[in-house]
Amino acid sequence: MDPVLVLVLSLSYLLLLSLWRPSSGRGKLPPGPTPLPLIGNILQIDMKDISKSLEKFSKVYGPVFTLYLGMKPSVVLHGYEAIKEALVDLGEEFSGRGSFPLSERVNKGLGIIFSNGKKWKEIRRFSIMTLRNLGMGKRSIEDRVQEEARCLVEELRKTKGAPCDPTFILGCAPCNVICSIIFQKRFDYNEQTFLNLMEKFNENLRLLSTPWIQVCNTFPAIIDYFPGSHNQVIKNFLYIKNYVLEKVKEHQECLDMDNPRDFIDCFLIKMEQEKHNPQSEFTIENLLATVTDMFGAGTETTSTTLRYGLLLLLKHPDITAKVQEEIERVVGRNRSPCMQDRIHMPYTDAVVHEIQRYIDLIPINLPHSVIHDIKFRNCFIPKGTTIITSLTSVLHDDKEFPNPDTFDPSHFLDESGNFKKSDYFVPFSTGKRMCAGEGLARMELFLFFTTILQNFSLKPLVDVKDIDTTPINSGFGHVPPWYQARFVPV
């Protein structure tokens, strides 16, 4: 190599090294593995299964440690005690949303999931209040979920017990529930618009969980200057956002200020009320971002849990039989399951909880950040530092859940067979940033699972010992492997 080129490259490297000085505050941060210049600890992390890497680090550095994902430090919280102390006991201090560059390219810091500060507080408060007023957690929403469960059953009946991939059908049901709240509309399962939206949601969760996207979020310059699947994620988000914009325009044309029909109407009325406030957070841009957040979060997480849960029930027919026996005894065949049934169905309730615990859908949670400098467990964490919380370390804690890698409903049952709550059940996260739609999601999961099992026997296409329940991706989310099953009417 040309000596001059070697000299230039060497000087450039030394210059970059001098500009990147992790030691300038590293003594105050929690301990952690030594980072390499520019790339940090990225080579020491298995991007195919980040949770496993975090577990290994925790055994060396303890429950609170520092990782450099690129040039910026992130503080990792591992285990129930550390996560509870931060997100619950010090909830306000840890209530910031950490950096997620790919999403920021789409929503630009707006909406309910990736916003911060006053913007986040106002939009979250308004959204939760509006959802409650629209019936979330009340009988009116339960009626919608039950109606959709019946539509789901009818769609599964059309398969006539033949082998089918349930991905699309299981996505339609939760999507229609959230659509009825946001748009006051539900789709027919064969409507092309519906097909397109489901395709975008499914593809995005799969792509967001690949190692490449984790690399993109670590080195954001890739997003702007390099080709790759991140561009498809952005394209899909924009497709969904444009659909939401069409719906907003339709609502604007027939808005009745005295009779809001759905979430969009309520937001538009709030915009009108605050139109003379130049600092108002209630803008068209924030409406689009908020509805897109709710649309995506209210669809893909629940549908993936349903899909993964049915795969586990196929794998464990003995557990499925016990659930169906309880449904038969408590509900029977002549009416739809309802939420009041849950208190009389401890085994079924335990199975639904165990599905969520076992699949560990979002293993490292969405990133948090500290909103000001803070001393935490004798370490100093500067304002704005990204906080990574390992939900896996809580959901798979072997002291709370013996044999955590085994699918076992007894994790949520006491010695008498009664349902047993656990503070370690955190699939929706915990603290001030926990999922705003937790109540709706839990209602959907219970009613959809029980209604399906009330009406069908699940038949796998292979021997149960050959059913693989290992996720195909373990990045942002745990994505279940593709499978087919037969839904045989009972």
Order of alpha helices (4+ residues) and beta strands (2+ residues): alpha-alpha-alpha-beta-beta-alpha-beta-alpha-alpha-alpha-alpha-alpha-alpha-alpha-alpha-alpha-alpha-alpha-alpha-alpha-beta-beta-beta-beta-alpha-alpha-beta-beta-beta-beta
